[in-house]
Amino acid sequence: MNSQNRPKLGSLMIVVHSRAELAATRSDLPTPLGLVATLGALHAGHASLIDVARQANGALGSVLVTIFVNPTQVGTNEDLSTYPRTLDADLALCDAHGADVIWVPSVEDIYPGGPSQTSVVPGPLGAELEGGERPTHFAGVLTVVAKFFALIRPDSAFFGEKDYQQLTLIRRMNVDLGLGLAIVGVETVREADGLALSSRNVYLGSDDRQRALVLSRALRAGQAAAAGGPTAVLDAAQAVYATEPTITADYLELRAVDLGPAPTAGAARLLTAAQVGPARLIDNVAIELGRSPSLARRFNSTRQVARPAPPVAAGSKE
């Protein structure tokens, strides 16, 4: 979406930093208001979130994007200082896709007086899958998202399905705490060869970039085997991982849509994660157990973008 389609705030996107600036700007924003929360280092996947939010909130509403590298969701073995920061490019992308306001707070704005003494406990699901590898991650995510909801007071919030466990936990928090937002999941955007877009992809050299395709190929194989049931799905996906012996999945699990135990038939989710060179990558797809996937619902129906030139490798996991 071109920035000229931004209807209410004129042609200028507003960038704010402090809580006071946010509050002053928020009071003038037309509603409904949609929120897109990001860590920055934006790519076409984030652009898709903004596009969907812009469309959902219409000509009379507004879209606010946050850019904040949240220290409380970073593990002890992860280096916050090396997370890519590309603010000028991020602002240009937001403007091009019709965002009205960008909030770029400091750590002090989000955590005044130091780390929060109160945090959101993610419950049992927060210790599984990604939580098994990053024990404090989801408490940090849910706490900062709850802060955003309280300070921004959006009517809706948009999160990518690539981080499906995060999306599921945010939906649960929204229900459990009675927050009353519309939480909208937006389908994964992929490069033409299937790799899910991620800010972490910048750390992949050309060889690692090619090896990383094993995640999406495994998921695609699992989808194709859905008619055979849960065992067939996992066997097919594991067989693909076996073709890339240098990569071992941290997990490859079939779950229910709400990430409870997998059903024997019907809608499910296949999730995986693996360390590929310097980057830890995650991915997932929808599965219809007991049913052959139609062409309309196959893996390749997810949004795609053209593959950029391979980036220079760097040395961080985040």
N, C-alpha and C positions, 0 to 999 in steps of 0.2 A: 504494500500500500504506500502511495506517495504521501509525503507530509502535507501536500496541499489538501488532502482529504480530512485533515484534522479540523473539525468544524467549529468548536466553541472558543478555543483559546487563541484563535488567529493562527498566523503562519509561524509563530515563534514557539519552539519547545522551551519549557522552563526547567532549569536545573537548580536544585536546592541542596543544601548541605546540612544545616543544623535542624534540630527539632523545631525551633521557633520558625524558621523559614518554611518548613514543611507545614506546620499548623496554619500559618498565614495563607499559604497557597491552597491548602486543602479546603479551607472555608469557602474559596471561590470556585472550586471545581464543580462542574455540572455532574449530575448523577444520571444513571448508575455509573459507579466507578469500578473499573477492573484493575487488579494488581497483578504484575508479573515480577516475581522476586528472583534475582539472579546474583551470582558471584562475580559477574563481569566476564571479560574475555569472550564477548558475545559472538555467536555464529548463526548460521541459517536456522538452527533449531530454536534459538531464542527469538529470532525474527518471526518464526511461525507462531510462537506463543503470543507475541505482540499483535500479529495479524488477526489471530483468532479472538483475542481480547478486544481489539478494535471493532471487529465485525459484530461481536456479541453485544457490545455496549452502544453501538449505533451512533448515529449522527448527533444525538442529544446527550450522549454520555462521554466519559473520559477514561484514559488509560494512564496509569502510573507505573513506572518501572523502578525497582530498587537495584542498585549496584553496590554490593557490600560483601567483602571477603570476611566471613564470619569466623573469628578465632575459636569459638567454642565447639565447632563441628569438626575441627581438624585434630587428628590423632597425634599421640606423642611421637610417633615415628614419621610424621609428615612435616614438611618445612613450609610454614605459611608464607615466608618471605619470598619463596620462589614461584608462588602461584602467579600465572601471567596476568599482568595489569595493562590493559589497552584502552584507557578511558576515552581518549579522543575518538578512536574508531568505534567504541561502544556507543558514544553519544551520536555519532553520525548514523549508525545503524538504527538506533531508536527513533531518530528524527525522520529517517527515510520511511519507516514503517508506521508512522503516525502516532507515536507516543506523545502524550501531552506534558507530562511531568516526569523528570528523572530525579530520584532522591539518591544522593551519594553521601551517606553519613560517615562520620568517623567512628572508631571503636568507642570513643567517649560518648558520642551521641546515643549509641545503642546500649552501652553498659556504663551509665554514669556512676561514678564512685567505685568502679571496679567490677569484677565478675558478679553476676547475679547470685544472690543468696537463695532465690527461688527459681526453680526450673521445671519444665514439663517432663514428666517421666513417660517414656514411650511404651511401657508395658512389655509383655513377653515378646511380642513381635520385634521390638527394638533390639533384642539380643540375638535374633536369628539372621540368617543370610548375611547382608552387609553388616549388621550389628555384631555378628560373630567375629568378623575381621576388624571392626572399628567400634569397640564397645561404647564409647561416649558420643559417637557421631550423631545418632538420632535425637538424643536429649538436646544437643546443641542446635540441631536443625529445628526441632519443634519449638524450642524456647525462642529462637530468633523470629520464627514465623509468627508465633503468638504475639510477640512484641510488634511486629509489622501490622498484624491485624488490629491491635489495640490503638496504635499511633496513627494509622492511615485510615482505618474504618472503611475498608472497601466493601462493595456489595458482592463481588466475586473475585476469585483468585485462580490463576491459570498455571498449571504445572505440567511438565513433560512426562509422558509415559515411560521414557527411557529410565528415569529414576522411579520405577514403579513402586518399590517398597516405600520410598519417601512419600509419594502421592497417596498410598494407602494409609500411612500413618497420619498424614495431615487430614485426610478425610475422617479418620477415626477421632482425632483430636477435635475437629469441628463439631462432630456429633456429641462426643462425650462432654465437652465443655459448653455446649449449647451456643456456639458462636454465631450460627445462623447464616454463614456465607454460602454461596454457591461455589463449590470446589470443582473446577473443570480440568479434566485430563486431556492433554493434546498429544496426538499420535507422534511417534518417534520419526524424526527426519534422518534419512540415511544418504550417504554418498551412493553414486551409481552402482558401485560394486557391493553394496550392502552394509558397509561399516556405519554404525550408528554415530552421528555427530556428537562430539564431546569436546569440551575445552581441553581435556587431557590428550587429545589426539595430537596436539602440537608437540608433544614430547616424543612422538614416534618417528624414528628415522625410516628410510625407505624399506629396509629389510623387516623391521618390526611392524611397519604399517601393513606389509603383505601378510605377515604371520598373524596379525590381529584379526584377519578375516575369518579365522577358525571359529570365533564366537558366533558371528552371524550365520556362517554355514552350518554350524551345529544346530542352531535354533531353527533354521529353515528345514533341516533334515527331520527334526522332531515334529515340526508342523506337518510335514508331508506324511508322516507315519501316524497321524492322529486317529485314523480309522481303526488301527490295531489296538488302541487303548494305552493306558499309562506306561506299561512296560515297553511297548514298542516305541513309544515316543522317546523315552530315556535311552533305550538301546541305540536307536538311530543317531541321537545327538552325541552319545559317548563314542560311537564309531567314528564320527567326524573328528572329534578331539584326538582320537588315536592316530590320525593321519598327520598330526603336528606334535611329535613327541617332545619338542622343546617347551611346550606350553601345557600346564596342568591346571585344570579348572579349580578355583577356590571352592566353588560350588556349582552344581548343575541340578536344579530342583524343579519338580513339577508341583504346583500349588493350585489351590482354589483361587478364584478371582479376588477374594478378600485376603489371600495368602494364608488361609487355613489349610488343613490337609487336602490333598488333591482328590477330586471326585473320580469315580470310575467312568463317568460319561458326562458330556456337556462342557460348558465353558470352564477353562482353566488358564493358567499362566505358566510358561516355561521361562526360568530365570537362570542366568549364569554370570560368573565373574572370573577373571583371570589376570594374572600379572603378565604383561607383554613388554619386555625390556624395562624401561623406566616408568611405565604407566600401568596403573591398575584399571582395567576396563570392565564395565558392566553392560548387560544387554538383556532384553527379554522380548517375548512375543506372546500373543494370544493363541490359545490352542482350543480346538473344538473336538474333544475326545469322542471317539466312536463315530466320527463323521469325516469323510474325505474333504479336505479344504477345497472350496471352490476357487476359481480364478479370481473372483472379486475379493476373497478374504485371505489370499495367500500372503506370505511374508512380503513379497515384492509390491504389495499394494500400499505400503507405507510411503510417506513422502520422500522424495529423493532430490538431491541436488547434484550438480556436476562435481566430480572430484577435483579439488585444487591440487596444485603442485605439491609434492611431498615437503613438509616443513623440516627445519633443522631440528635434530634431537636435542633435548635438554635433560637435566638430571633430577626431575621431581616426580613424585607419585600423585600429586594433587592436581 
